[in-house]
């Protein structure tokens, strides 16, 4: 009996030491398209929301990796890159994508706008296409969750395709699959107020996204 009590006490003390001394450092991974990249209408890079979040946590930042591109990056591209464990080159270092997913304790994802913008120009049945797109995004979220159990934030859609009802429909579906996968859904519909022309946000638009994400992290 004494041996059992001693073992339990040792375990409890070890746990308490770990709990009060565990690292609170943030390993931030940003995945996505032009929003994560930070591109603007002049084809130059603004302070993206990803960079803004990195700066917000700079005093407590362990590492930051931004895996994104503004060049028509789509949902299936990201799924394939994760499945093939693509090498991530960032800040003169190389990482395996699956390894970064495992290590990160803060992940933001902005993906799907390129898919939606492209199809809105040609597709007649946009709702059916949007359903297929959301299904792909759900596969992506499940895949990310396979490697990571920490905080994940998915950005919703904003209306640059002149179809408010479709964007509202898509965001409601995104919110459902986020809850299913225990992922925070970040509604950025008001980002359209920060679009001067085209699809890319202004600096204030990227600050708006940053603040929407930080609202969740503070909770």
Residue, then its C-alpha position, 0 to 999 in steps of 0.5 A: x500500500x505504501x509503495x502504491x501511495x509513494x508511486x502516486x505521489x511521485x507521479x503527482x509531483x512530476x506532473x505538477x513540476x511539468x504543469x508549472x514549468x511547461x514551455x509557453x512558447x508559441x510555434x506559429x504555422x500559417x497555411x494558405x493563399x494570398x491572404x496569408x501571404x499578404x499580397x495587395x493590388x500592387x502585387x507587393x507584400x503588405x504586412x499580412x495577418x500572419x506577420x502581424x500575429x507573429x509580431x504580436x507574439x514576438x516576445x514569446x515566439x519559439x518559431x514562425x513558418x509561413x507556408x503560403x503563396x498568392x499564385x492561385x493556391x487552392x484547397x487540393x494543392x494544400x492537401x496534396x502538399x501535406x500528403x506528400x510531406x512537401x519541404x517547406x523553405x522559409x527564412x533560409x531554413x527547410x522544414x518537412x510540412x508534416x513535421x511543422x504541423x506536429x510541432x505547431x501550437x498555433x495554426x491559421x488557415x486561409x484557403x478556398x477563395x481562389x477556388x471560389x473566385x475562379x469558379x464564379x467566373x464560369x460555373x453556373x451551379x455555384x451552390x453545387x460547386x460550393x458544396x464540393x469545395x466545402x467537402x474538400x475543406x473538411x478533408x483538409x481540416x481532418x488531415x490537419x487535425x490528424x497531425x495537430x491537436x492544438x489551436x487551429x483557426x480557419x478564415x471564412x469567405x468574404x464577398x468579392x464575387x458579388x454574391x452575398x447569399x452564396x458567401x453566407x451559405x458557404x460560411x455557415x457550412x464552414x462553421x459547421x465543419x469547424x465545430x465538428x473538427x474543434x477548429x475556430x471559425x473566423x468570420x471575415x465577411x466585413x473584409x469587403x469594407x477594406x477592398x479598394x478594387x479587385x480582391x486583395x485587402x488594404x493594410x487596414x484589411x490585414x489588420x482587421x483579419x489580425x484582430x479577428x483572430x486575436x479575439x479568439x486567441x485572447x479567449 
